[in-house]
Amino acid sequence: MNITEILVQPQAIAWLPWAVQYFFYIGSAYAAAILFLLSYIFRAHTSHYLRSALVLTMSIGAVVGPLALTGDLHQPGRALNFYSHITPWSWMSLGSLFLPLFSALTILTAWLYLRDDIAKLKHSDSAIAQKIALFSLGNWQTSSKQMITATVVTCLAGLTVALYTGAEIYVVQNRPLWHQPAAPLLWFVTAFIGAIGFALLLLALFPIPAKANVFTQSDQGLIKRALLVSAILAAVLLPIWASNNASFSLYESEAWLVRLGSLAVSFLACMGIALLASKIARYNRPQLLIMSAISLICCWYLRWVTIMDVQTIAKFDQGPYPYELPMGSAGLLGILGMAGLWLALALAASEIVSISAKSLTKKSSIKQAFSKPQQAQ
């Protein structure tokens, strides 16, 4: 009897942390597009501030996400190969067509919705703001039909992005934790948690007077239902996802039990803050920041576990294959850089919406200014 030992050479990790950033930001973008469509359809009941936060979450995520993707491709110029060699049977190749279309549509939709706010910048004391007001491109009024059409088309484009991002990992058959329907569904439902988290962060960045009545009952309901439904579905899908691995039981690993337990706790935390959404009738910046942080950590950590930690599971031998996050641009610095870029764009964009709040407070008291949230922007 002969014993043959098979040794597997160390291999570089396939998906870098850049991929986690991409799935994180682009997921929040297409989820925010769907939530914005709902809020705009019922704009007689939702506030302009929540709609603005959602439309900015959509557009900023659709800009930052593709930049993170080029980082995962190791060099920006490599993305050009997708267009010189289009392969319709490849999900990545199809994604190179879906993604720029979605990004362009998000910017168009955000511009159409925020045109009135941009036009108001001409009354600002800042010369730069007055020049930015020229981007309204005239005094014509954006019609409801134009907004609905642009938003619906953007949502459809976002669904193609959701389809291709889930499919391009699902097709990897040698990873059972990826090659299963529960994986893309888990990423899709948790994208709404990220969208709400970013929207709450933007609301906290808007220079609105403290304790102002800016949120309607429908705002509270939308935030509550989006978080609650997403967290419940994620909590149901997580054990299904974790069980679909024939070669390695996640429940027998102490490290994986900690990861799965942490995810379960994060879903419960999202359910908890969803139930507290009815308490945000008045503008409370610390409360918004706490709710945002919990939502974003939950959404981001799920992608880290399901994309990065899954790659540490040995495919052929027993391993282990630990992964250490590098400090450079391919690791922690890249994560912080993408977060900083998103925050910088959010801070700049929040100044557009702030003019509306300031003009309202000049006309009357804060209570009177926000007593008619049902009027469409």
Secondary structure, DSSP 8 states (H G I E B T S, - for coil): -------------SS-HHHHHHHHHHHHHHHHHHHHHHHHHTTTTS-HHHHHHHHHHHHHHHHHHHHHHHHHTSSGGGGGHHHHS--TT-HHHHHHHHHHHHHHHHHHHHHHHHHHHHHGGGGSS-HHHHHHGGGG-SS----HHHHHHHHHHHHHHHHHHHHHHHHHHHT-TT-TTTSSTHHHHHHHHHHHHHHHHHHHHHHHHS---TT-----HHHHHHHHHHHHHHHHHHHHHHHHHHH--SS--GGG-HHHHHHHHHHHHHHHHHHHHHHTGGG-SS--HHHHHHHHHHHHHHHHHHHIIIIIGGGGS-SSS---------SSTTTHHHHHHHHHHHHHHHHHHHHHHHHHHHHHHHHS-HHHHTS-TTS--
